[in-house]
Amino acid sequence: MTQSKQTWQGKVIGVQPRIRLWRSFDQRAHTYLGYNLTIDGSFAEMAGIYTIAIGKAAQAKHQFRVGDLVQGRAAPVVDERKESASYYKVSHLKLVERSHVVEAKNPPYHGVPPELETYQWRGHRRLSARTYVSQCTRCIWGCRMPVEMVLDQWNPGQKRYRFETFCYGPKSCTRYNAGPTRKVPGRQGMSWEEADWVDADATAHRDEDE
Ligand code: SF4
């Protein structure tokens, strides 16, 4: 099903990486798609806050950051299980006015987010969904990932979907709260718990303030 595009515009209040997570019991893999812009403005002349997915080339070209005034056209996401954003397939993307917001030295961190390769290099720790909503939606290091879970590797059609929140930021961030460990469902009612050591291992190469 294709959806027609509508015009949107507004002020950027968050830029975060657009990353998809695939899980199969204790295995996981990431797909680095681009960035999500959270906009305080209007979509099809309806005022509100909207999250719009863009590709990495668009972000590389425009270097979007919190405070920018931006406009474009986009279509509603068809499969909402696979995108954090509500809109994608952006065209006519335009930076109307560059932000004058001074880059934050304390969390939540603003400014231009790094390249996706940097996120990949940094690795992430799980982040409480509640903390993400209350503290981290404007931080370049926060990420809400759509997760596809294959329940049985011998029957890959059996899938479940959910969203998980992560932090790629400094381990010393005072706003950080891991929240409960996550369990990945498997076949025949089994599940695998992603223990704290997984996060420690994924970020062991970084200093506390890095
Ligand atoms: S916990 Fe992570 S995402 Fe949240 S403000 Fe700190 S660095 Fe940013």
Boltz pocket constraint, residues with backbone or C-beta under 6 A from the ligand:
constraints:
  - pocket:
      binder: B
      contacts: [[A, 107], [A, 108], [A, 109], [A, 135], [A, 136], [A, 139], [A, 140], [A, 141], [A, 142], [A, 143], [A, 166], [A, 167], [A, 168], [A, 169], [A, 170], [A, 173], [A, 174], [A, 175], [A, 176], [A, 177]]
      max_distance: 6.0
